[in-house]
């Protein structure tokens, strides 16, 4: 079969209903600063995650778009962590929920499944 030139995912968007509430959650859990992204003629409000396009992994953003609900669906975004237990430990204090505590996925490391303030389930992944 054909081999993809790059890893399959290049971007993600997490849909939210309350952008400031979601901003506080993600900035606090991951200890990062999100930046406002403005697109001309876009009805959406957007906050972009810090990313370097020449680095491994996908960039992405939080999006508030009229008529687009947030919540658990058929897609899961995993955030890279050094130790997912650290980020997991910040979730509840920021208004989120733990769906599944840190668990082994064998040779691939560890994951935690958490729910953000907007009802979106996200994964946390670490090698240790």
N, C-alpha and C positions, 0 to 999 in steps of 0.2 A: 504493500500500500504506500500511498504518498505520505511523506513526513511534513508536518507544518514547519515553516521557516522559523516561527516564533511560538512561544507558549500561547494557548488558545485565547486567553482572556487579556484584553488590553485596557479595559476601562470598566468602572462600575458606578452605578447611581443607586443611592438608597433614598427612597421616597419618604417624606415626612409630612406631618400636618402642622407642627409647630417648630419652625426653624430655629428659634432661639433656644427652646427647650432641648432640641436635638443637639444643637451646637454645644451647650453646656455638658451634656452627657458624653459626647465623643471627645471633646477637648479634655475633660476631666479623667475619663477612663484611660485614654491613650497618652495623656500628657503632651498634647500637640496644640497647635494654633491653626484653625481653619480660616481661610481667606474668602472674602466675598468675590464671586465671579459674576461679572455683568456681561450679558450678551445682548447686543442691540436687537430690538424688536421681540425679545423673549419675554413671555408672560411669567416665566418661572423665576423663583428666587433660588439662588445656588450658593453653596459654600464648598470650596474645594479643599481636599486633603493635601498636605504638603507632599510633594513628589518630585523626583528627579527622573526625567524621561530616559536617561541613559543608564538607569539602575534596574536591577531585577525586580519584578513585581509590577502590578497594575496600579495606576492612579485612579482616583475617583472622587465623587462628591455627594453631598446631601442635596436633594432637590425638593422644593415645595412647588408642585404644579397643580393647577386647578383641575379637579376631576380625576386625579390619580391618587388612589388610596395607598396608605402605608399598611404594613402588617405582614404576617407570614404568608409566603406564597410558595412557588416551586423552585426558587433560586436561593442559594446560600452563599454569602460572601464571607471568606475567612480572612482575618487580619493576622499578619505575622507578628509574633511576640517573642521576646527572649525566653520568658517563662509565663505561659498563659495564666497561671495562678495569680500573678501580680495584677494584671488587668481585670481578671475575674473578681478580685477582692475589692475593686472600686465600683463595680456595677450597681449594687443595691443602694449604696449611699447616693448615687446619682439618679435614682428613680427607676432603674432597670430591674430585671429579674434574672436569676440563674435558672436555666432550663436543665442543664446537665453540667455538674462540676467537672473539673479537670479529670480526664481519663486517658489511658494509654490507647494509641492506635497502632501498637506494635512498632515495627521498625521505622514507621513514619512519624513518630513522636507522640505528641499529646494535643488534645483539643478540649475546649470548654465551649458550651453553647449557651448564649445569653440573649436576652430580649431587651431591646433599647426602649426609650421612653415613648416611641411611636408605635410599638408593637411589632417591630421588625426583629426576626431572629438573625443573629450574626454568629459566626464562629471565630474563636480565638485559637491560633495554632502556634505551637512551639516545639522545638526539637528536644528540649529538656523538660 
